[in-house]
């Protein structure tokens, strides 16, 4: 995920507009709830807020 010079993530890339609806491209953290996305790594998904981790198969 490209970042700007300050190290901030472009959150607009987490969403996509299809017709009249907004589609979320990332999965939400099941512990923290909606609004907190899981980071995508090569072998896992992690939450930066609570530390929740899901391993990919």
PyMOL Python script that loads the backbone (N, CA, C, O; Angstrom):
from pymol import cmd

cmd.read_pdbstr("""\
ATOM      1  N   UNK A   1       0.854  -1.175   0.000  1.00  0.00           N
ATOM      2  CA  UNK A   1       0.000   0.000   0.000  1.00  0.00           C
ATOM      3  C   UNK A   1       0.890   1.226   0.000  1.00  0.00           C
ATOM      4  O   UNK A   1       1.661   1.431   0.938  1.00  0.00           O
ATOM      5  N   UNK A   2       0.798   2.024  -1.015  1.00  0.00           N
ATOM      6  CA  UNK A   2       1.604   3.247  -1.065  1.00  0.00           C
ATOM      7  C   UNK A   2       1.204   4.228   0.025  1.00  0.00           C
ATOM      8  O   UNK A   2       0.027   4.369   0.358  1.00  0.00           O
ATOM      9  N   UNK A   3       2.180   4.882   0.558  1.00  0.00           N
ATOM     10  CA  UNK A   3       1.960   5.902   1.585  1.00  0.00           C
ATOM     11  C   UNK A   3       2.519   7.221   1.083  1.00  0.00           C
ATOM     12  O   UNK A   3       3.263   7.267   0.104  1.00  0.00           O
ATOM     13  N   UNK A   4       2.150   8.286   1.768  1.00  0.00           N
ATOM     14  CA  UNK A   4       2.744   9.574   1.402  1.00  0.00           C
ATOM     15  C   UNK A   4       4.036   9.767   2.182  1.00  0.00           C
ATOM     16  O   UNK A   4       4.477   8.850   2.875  1.00  0.00           O
ATOM     17  N   UNK A   5       4.640  10.926   2.083  1.00  0.00           N
ATOM     18  CA  UNK A   5       5.932  11.168   2.707  1.00  0.00           C
ATOM     19  C   UNK A   5       5.891  11.106   4.230  1.00  0.00           C
ATOM     20  O   UNK A   5       6.910  10.818   4.857  1.00  0.00           O
ATOM     21  N   UNK A   6       4.738  11.368   4.836  1.00  0.00           N
ATOM     22  CA  UNK A   6       4.621  11.344   6.296  1.00  0.00           C
ATOM     23  C   UNK A   6       4.346   9.936   6.823  1.00  0.00           C
ATOM     24  O   UNK A   6       4.293   9.747   8.039  1.00  0.00           O
ATOM     25  N   UNK A   7       4.169   8.940   5.948  1.00  0.00           N
ATOM     26  CA  UNK A   7       3.892   7.581   6.384  1.00  0.00           C
ATOM     27  C   UNK A   7       2.421   7.307   6.581  1.00  0.00           C
ATOM     28  O   UNK A   7       2.066   6.275   7.150  1.00  0.00           O
ATOM     29  N   UNK A   8       1.536   8.208   6.124  1.00  0.00           N
ATOM     30  CA  UNK A   8       0.101   8.010   6.268  1.00  0.00           C
ATOM     31  C   UNK A   8      -0.422   7.166   5.110  1.00  0.00           C
ATOM     32  O   UNK A   8       0.069   7.274   3.986  1.00  0.00           O
ATOM     33  N   UNK A   9      -1.410   6.331   5.384  1.00  0.00           N
ATOM     34  CA  UNK A   9      -1.994   5.445   4.382  1.00  0.00           C
ATOM     35  C   UNK A   9      -3.143   6.160   3.680  1.00  0.00           C
ATOM     36  O   UNK A   9      -3.885   6.911   4.312  1.00  0.00           O
ATOM     37  N   UNK A  10      -3.291   5.931   2.389  1.00  0.00           N
ATOM     38  CA  UNK A  10      -4.379   6.507   1.604  1.00  0.00           C
ATOM     39  C   UNK A  10      -5.642   5.680   1.841  1.00  0.00           C
ATOM     40  O   UNK A  10      -5.866   4.676   1.164  1.00  0.00           O
ATOM     41  N   UNK A  11      -6.456   6.096   2.789  1.00  0.00           N
ATOM     42  CA  UNK A  11      -7.644   5.348   3.188  1.00  0.00           C
ATOM     43  C   UNK A  11      -8.656   5.239   2.050  1.00  0.00           C
ATOM     44  O   UNK A  11      -9.473   4.317   2.038  1.00  0.00           O
ATOM     45  N   UNK A  12      -8.612   6.162   1.104  1.00  0.00           N
ATOM     46  CA  UNK A  12      -9.555   6.119  -0.014  1.00  0.00           C
ATOM     47  C   UNK A  12      -9.400   4.850  -0.846  1.00  0.00           C
ATOM     48  O   UNK A  12     -10.322   4.477  -1.571  1.00  0.00           O
ATOM     49  N   UNK A  13      -8.266   4.186  -0.757  1.00  0.00           N
ATOM     50  CA  UNK A  13      -8.067   2.931  -1.489  1.00  0.00           C
ATOM     51  C   UNK A  13      -8.761   1.748  -0.825  1.00  0.00           C
ATOM     52  O   UNK A  13      -8.821   0.670  -1.416  1.00  0.00           O
ATOM     53  N   UNK A  14      -9.284   1.918   0.379  1.00  0.00           N
ATOM     54  CA  UNK A  14     -10.003   0.850   1.067  1.00  0.00           C
ATOM     55  C   UNK A  14     -11.442   0.739   0.585  1.00  0.00           C
ATOM     56  O   UNK A  14     -12.134  -0.220   0.926  1.00  0.00           O
ATOM     57  N   UNK A  15     -11.903   1.713  -0.207  1.00  0.00           N
ATOM     58  CA  UNK A  15     -13.279   1.765  -0.675  1.00  0.00           C
ATOM     59  C   UNK A  15     -13.320   1.831  -2.199  1.00  0.00           C
ATOM     60  O   UNK A  15     -12.375   2.290  -2.841  1.00  0.00           O
ATOM     61  N   UNK A  16     -14.439   1.359  -2.768  1.00  0.00           N
ATOM     62  CA  UNK A  16     -14.648   1.415  -4.205  1.00  0.00           C
ATOM     63  C   UNK A  16     -16.110   1.769  -4.443  1.00  0.00           C
ATOM     64  O   UNK A  16     -16.985   1.292  -3.721  1.00  0.00           O
ATOM     65  N   UNK A  17     -16.382   2.588  -5.434  1.00  0.00           N
ATOM     66  CA  UNK A  17     -17.757   2.980  -5.731  1.00  0.00           C
ATOM     67  C   UNK A  17     -18.246   2.186  -6.926  1.00  0.00           C
ATOM     68  O   UNK A  17     -17.652   2.238  -8.004  1.00  0.00           O
ATOM     69  N   UNK A  18     -19.338   1.446  -6.729  1.00  0.00           N
ATOM     70  CA  UNK A  18     -19.962   0.665  -7.795  1.00  0.00           C
ATOM     71  C   UNK A  18     -21.407   1.119  -7.908  1.00  0.00           C
ATOM     72  O   UNK A  18     -22.245   0.771  -7.076  1.00  0.00           O
ATOM     73  N   UNK A  19     -21.692   1.895  -8.940  1.00  0.00           N
ATOM     74  CA  UNK A  19     -23.037   2.433  -9.107  1.00  0.00           C
ATOM     75  C   UNK A  19     -23.350   3.417  -8.004  1.00  0.00           C
ATOM     76  O   UNK A  19     -22.642   4.410  -7.833  1.00  0.00           O
ATOM     77  N   UNK A  20     -24.417   3.148  -7.246  1.00  0.00           N
ATOM     78  CA  UNK A  20     -24.815   4.012  -6.141  1.00  0.00           C
ATOM     79  C   UNK A  20     -24.319   3.507  -4.790  1.00  0.00           C
ATOM     80  O   UNK A  20     -24.654   4.091  -3.760  1.00  0.00           O
ATOM     81  N   UNK A  21     -23.528   2.435  -4.772  1.00  0.00           N
ATOM     82  CA  UNK A  21     -23.107   1.832  -3.509  1.00  0.00           C
ATOM     83  C   UNK A  21     -21.603   1.951  -3.307  1.00  0.00           C
ATOM     84  O   UNK A  21     -20.827   2.011  -4.260  1.00  0.00           O
ATOM     85  N   UNK A  22     -21.219   1.984  -2.039  1.00  0.00           N
ATOM     86  CA  UNK A  22     -19.809   1.991  -1.667  1.00  0.00           C
ATOM     87  C   UNK A  22     -19.444   0.582  -1.223  1.00  0.00           C
ATOM     88  O   UNK A  22     -20.099   0.010  -0.352  1.00  0.00           O
ATOM     89  N   UNK A  23     -18.404   0.027  -1.820  1.00  0.00           N
ATOM     90  CA  UNK A  23     -17.955  -1.328  -1.507  1.00  0.00           C
ATOM     91  C   UNK A  23     -16.639  -1.225  -0.760  1.00  0.00           C
ATOM     92  O   UNK A  23     -15.736  -0.505  -1.186  1.00  0.00           O
ATOM     93  N   UNK A  24     -16.523  -1.938   0.347  1.00  0.00           N
ATOM     94  CA  UNK A  24     -15.288  -1.934   1.128  1.00  0.00           C
ATOM     95  C   UNK A  24     -14.374  -3.033   0.599  1.00  0.00           C
ATOM     96  O   UNK A  24     -14.807  -4.173   0.433  1.00  0.00           O
ATOM     97  N   UNK A  25     -13.119  -2.700   0.335  1.00  0.00           N
ATOM     98  CA  UNK A  25     -12.166  -3.659  -0.220  1.00  0.00           C
ATOM     99  C   UNK A  25     -11.426  -4.445   0.854  1.00  0.00           C
ATOM    100  O   UNK A  25     -10.844  -5.489   0.560  1.00  0.00           O
ATOM    101  N   UNK A  26     -11.436  -3.973   2.064  1.00  0.00           N
ATOM    102  CA  UNK A  26     -10.739  -4.643   3.164  1.00  0.00           C
ATOM    103  C   UNK A  26     -11.737  -5.211   4.154  1.00  0.00           C
ATOM    104  O   UNK A  26     -12.897  -4.800   4.194  1.00  0.00           O
ATOM    105  N   UNK A  27     -11.272  -6.162   4.955  1.00  0.00           N
ATOM    106  CA  UNK A  27     -12.104  -6.791   5.965  1.00  0.00           C
ATOM    107  C   UNK A  27     -11.992  -6.010   7.275  1.00  0.00           C
ATOM    108  O   UNK A  27     -10.924  -5.499   7.613  1.00  0.00           O
ATOM    109  N   UNK A  28     -13.106  -5.922   8.006  1.00  0.00           N
ATOM    110  CA  UNK A  28     -13.098  -5.258   9.314  1.00  0.00           C
ATOM    111  C   UNK A  28     -12.575  -6.197  10.391  1.00  0.00           C
ATOM    112  O   UNK A  28     -12.642  -7.417  10.244  1.00  0.00           O
ATOM    113  N   UNK A  29     -12.058  -5.630  11.466  1.00  0.00           N
ATOM    114  CA  UNK A  29     -11.612  -6.411  12.619  1.00  0.00           C
ATOM    115  C   UNK A  29     -12.844  -6.915  13.367  1.00  0.00           C
ATOM    116  O   UNK A  29     -13.723  -6.118  13.696  1.00  0.00           O
ATOM    117  N   UNK A  30     -12.930  -8.218  13.643  1.00  0.00           N
ATOM    118  CA  UNK A  30     -14.094  -8.741  14.363  1.00  0.00           C
ATOM    119  C   UNK A  30     -14.148  -8.293  15.832  1.00  0.00           C
ATOM    120  O   UNK A  30     -15.230  -8.257  16.418  1.00  0.00           O
ATOM    121  N   UNK A  31     -13.014  -7.957  16.428  1.00  0.00           N
ATOM    122  CA  UNK A  31     -12.996  -7.489  17.817  1.00  0.00           C
ATOM    123  C   UNK A  31     -13.352  -6.010  17.919  1.00  0.00           C
ATOM    124  O   UNK A  31     -14.177  -5.624  18.748  1.00  0.00           O
ATOM    125  N   UNK A  32     -12.735  -5.186  17.086  1.00  0.00           N
ATOM    126  CA  UNK A  32     -12.916  -3.730  17.167  1.00  0.00           C
ATOM    127  C   UNK A  32     -14.188  -3.264  16.475  1.00  0.00           C
ATOM    128  O   UNK A  32     -14.724  -2.212  16.822  1.00  0.00           O
ATOM    129  N   UNK A  33     -14.677  -4.017  15.515  1.00  0.00           N
ATOM    130  CA  UNK A  33     -15.917  -3.667  14.835  1.00  0.00           C
ATOM    131  C   UNK A  33     -15.694  -2.861  13.567  1.00  0.00           C
ATOM    132  O   UNK A  33     -14.566  -2.688  13.105  1.00  0.00           O
ATOM    133  N   UNK A  34     -16.806  -2.370  13.016  1.00  0.00           N
ATOM    134  CA  UNK A  34     -16.743  -1.630  11.762  1.00  0.00           C
ATOM    135  C   UNK A  34     -15.961  -0.335  11.933  1.00  0.00           C
ATOM    136  O   UNK A  34     -16.070   0.347  12.952  1.00  0.00           O
ATOM    137  N   UNK A  35     -15.182  -0.016  10.931  1.00  0.00           N
ATOM    138  CA  UNK A  35     -14.379   1.193  10.959  1.00  0.00           C
ATOM    139  C   UNK A  35     -12.911   0.928  11.191  1.00  0.00           C
ATOM    140  O   UNK A  35     -12.080   1.802  10.941  1.00  0.00           O
ATOM    141  N   UNK A  36     -12.569  -0.270  11.669  1.00  0.00           N
ATOM    142  CA  UNK A  36     -11.172  -0.632  11.882  1.00  0.00           C
ATOM    143  C   UNK A  36     -10.849  -1.774  10.919  1.00  0.00           C
ATOM    144  O   UNK A  36     -11.334  -2.893  11.081  1.00  0.00           O
ATOM    145  N   UNK A  37     -10.021  -1.472   9.913  1.00  0.00           N
ATOM    146  CA  UNK A  37      -9.688  -2.461   8.901  1.00  0.00           C
ATOM    147  C   UNK A  37      -8.516  -3.322   9.331  1.00  0.00           C
ATOM    148  O   UNK A  37      -7.676  -2.900  10.127  1.00  0.00           O
ATOM    149  N   UNK A  38      -8.467  -4.549   8.790  1.00  0.00           N
ATOM    150  CA  UNK A  38      -7.329  -5.431   8.997  1.00  0.00           C
ATOM    151  C   UNK A  38      -6.281  -5.137   7.932  1.00  0.00           C
ATOM    152  O   UNK A  38      -6.619  -4.960   6.761  1.00  0.00           O
ATOM    153  N   UNK A  39      -5.020  -5.086   8.327  1.00  0.00           N
ATOM    154  CA  UNK A  39      -3.920  -4.874   7.392  1.00  0.00           C
ATOM    155  C   UNK A  39      -3.674  -6.159   6.626  1.00  0.00           C
ATOM    156  O   UNK A  39      -3.723  -7.246   7.203  1.00  0.00           O
ATOM    157  N   UNK A  40      -3.411  -6.046   5.336  1.00  0.00           N
ATOM    158  CA  UNK A  40      -3.158  -7.204   4.480  1.00  0.00           C
ATOM    159  C   UNK A  40      -1.663  -7.448   4.383  1.00  0.00           C
ATOM    160  O   UNK A  40      -0.921  -6.603   3.883  1.00  0.00           O
ATOM    161  N   UNK A  41      -1.218  -8.608   4.861  1.00  0.00           N
ATOM    162  CA  UNK A  41       0.164  -9.041   4.714  1.00  0.00           C
ATOM    163  C   UNK A  41       0.177 -10.251   3.791  1.00  0.00           C
ATOM    164  O   UNK A  41      -0.881 -10.758   3.418  1.00  0.00           O
ATOM    165  N   UNK A  42       1.343 -10.708   3.427  1.00  0.00           N
ATOM    166  CA  UNK A  42       1.449 -11.831   2.498  1.00  0.00           C
ATOM    167  C   UNK A  42       0.806 -13.098   3.064  1.00  0.00           C
ATOM    168  O   UNK A  42       0.118 -13.810   2.332  1.00  0.00           O
ATOM    169  N   UNK A  43       1.012 -13.394   4.341  1.00  0.00           N
ATOM    170  CA  UNK A  43       0.543 -14.639   4.935  1.00  0.00           C
ATOM    171  C   UNK A  43      -0.502 -14.457   6.035  1.00  0.00           C
ATOM    172  O   UNK A  43      -0.928 -15.438   6.644  1.00  0.00           O
ATOM    173  N   UNK A  44      -0.924 -13.208   6.302  1.00  0.00           N
ATOM    174  CA  UNK A  44      -1.865 -12.979   7.398  1.00  0.00           C
ATOM    175  C   UNK A  44      -2.571 -11.637   7.246  1.00  0.00           C
ATOM    176  O   UNK A  44      -2.179 -10.800   6.433  1.00  0.00           O
ATOM    177  N   UNK A  45      -3.621 -11.448   8.047  1.00  0.00           N
ATOM    178  CA  UNK A  45      -4.315 -10.167   8.192  1.00  0.00           C
ATOM    179  C   UNK A  45      -4.222  -9.796   9.666  1.00  0.00           C
ATOM    180  O   UNK A  45      -4.468 -10.634  10.534  1.00  0.00           O
ATOM    181  N   UNK A  46      -3.867  -8.545   9.954  1.00  0.00           N
ATOM    182  CA  UNK A  46      -3.714  -8.137  11.347  1.00  0.00           C
ATOM    183  C   UNK A  46      -4.404  -6.812  11.610  1.00  0.00           C
ATOM    184  O   UNK A  46      -4.557  -5.981  10.715  1.00  0.00           O
ATOM    185  N   UNK A  47      -4.822  -6.629  12.872  1.00  0.00           N
ATOM    186  CA  UNK A  47      -5.407  -5.378  13.320  1.00  0.00           C
ATOM    187  C   UNK A  47      -4.327  -4.609  14.072  1.00  0.00           C
ATOM    188  O   UNK A  47      -3.709  -5.134  14.999  1.00  0.00           O
ATOM    189  N   UNK A  48      -4.107  -3.374  13.669  1.00  0.00           N
ATOM    190  CA  UNK A  48      -3.091  -2.555  14.320  1.00  0.00           C
ATOM    191  C   UNK A  48      -3.549  -1.989  15.645  1.00  0.00           C
ATOM    192  O   UNK A  48      -2.736  -1.500  16.429  1.00  0.00           O
ATOM    193  N   UNK A  49      -4.860  -2.050  15.904  1.00  0.00           N
ATOM    194  CA  UNK A  49      -5.398  -1.484  17.140  1.00  0.00           C
ATOM    195  C   UNK A  49      -5.363  -2.483  18.291  1.00  0.00           C
ATOM    196  O   UNK A  49      -4.879  -2.164  19.377  1.00  0.00           O
ATOM    197  N   UNK A  50      -5.879  -3.706  18.052  1.00  0.00           N
ATOM    198  CA  UNK A  50      -5.964  -4.676  19.146  1.00  0.00           C
ATOM    199  C   UNK A  50      -5.009  -5.858  19.002  1.00  0.00           C
ATOM    200  O   UNK A  50      -4.828  -6.623  19.949  1.00  0.00           O
ATOM    201  N   UNK A  51      -4.391  -6.017  17.814  1.00  0.00           N
ATOM    202  CA  UNK A  51      -3.435  -7.102  17.618  1.00  0.00           C
ATOM    203  C   UNK A  51      -4.045  -8.395  17.100  1.00  0.00           C
ATOM    204  O   UNK A  51      -3.340  -9.398  16.989  1.00  0.00           O
ATOM    205  N   UNK A  52      -5.331  -8.400  16.781  1.00  0.00           N
ATOM    206  CA  UNK A  52      -5.999  -9.585  16.241  1.00  0.00           C
ATOM    207  C   UNK A  52      -5.299 -10.017  14.959  1.00  0.00           C
ATOM    208  O   UNK A  52      -4.958  -9.175  14.128  1.00  0.00           O
ATOM    209  N   UNK A  53      -5.079 -11.337  14.784  1.00  0.00           N
ATOM    210  CA  UNK A  53      -4.403 -11.862  13.602  1.00  0.00           C
ATOM    211  C   UNK A  53      -5.172 -13.019  13.029  1.00  0.00           C
ATOM    212  O   UNK A  53      -5.627 -13.894  13.766  1.00  0.00           O
ATOM    213  N   UNK A  54      -5.326 -13.035  11.707  1.00  0.00           N
ATOM    214  CA  UNK A  54      -5.886 -14.166  10.962  1.00  0.00           C
ATOM    215  C   UNK A  54      -4.821 -14.621   9.989  1.00  0.00           C
ATOM    216  O   UNK A  54      -4.273 -13.802   9.251  1.00  0.00           O
ATOM    217  N   UNK A  55      -4.513 -15.914   9.970  1.00  0.00           N
ATOM    218  CA  UNK A  55      -3.538 -16.433   9.030  1.00  0.00           C
ATOM    219  C   UNK A  55      -4.231 -16.917   7.774  1.00  0.00           C
ATOM    220  O   UNK A  55      -5.275 -17.566   7.839  1.00  0.00           O
ATOM    221  N   UNK A  56      -3.643 -16.596   6.626  1.00  0.00           N
ATOM    222  CA  UNK A  56      -4.196 -17.024   5.346  1.00  0.00           C
ATOM    223  C   UNK A  56      -3.760 -18.470   5.099  1.00  0.00           C
ATOM    224  O   UNK A  56      -2.716 -18.911   5.577  1.00  0.00           O
ATOM    225  N   UNK A  57      -4.569 -19.178   4.356  1.00  0.00           N
ATOM    226  CA  UNK A  57      -4.238 -20.578   4.060  1.00  0.00           C
ATOM    227  C   UNK A  57      -3.505 -20.709   2.764  1.00  0.00           C
ATOM    228  O   UNK A  57      -3.151 -21.819   2.365  1.00  0.00           O
TER     229      UNK A  57
END
""", "prot")
cmd.dss("prot")
cmd.show_as("cartoon", "prot")
cmd.util.cbc("prot")
cmd.orient("prot")
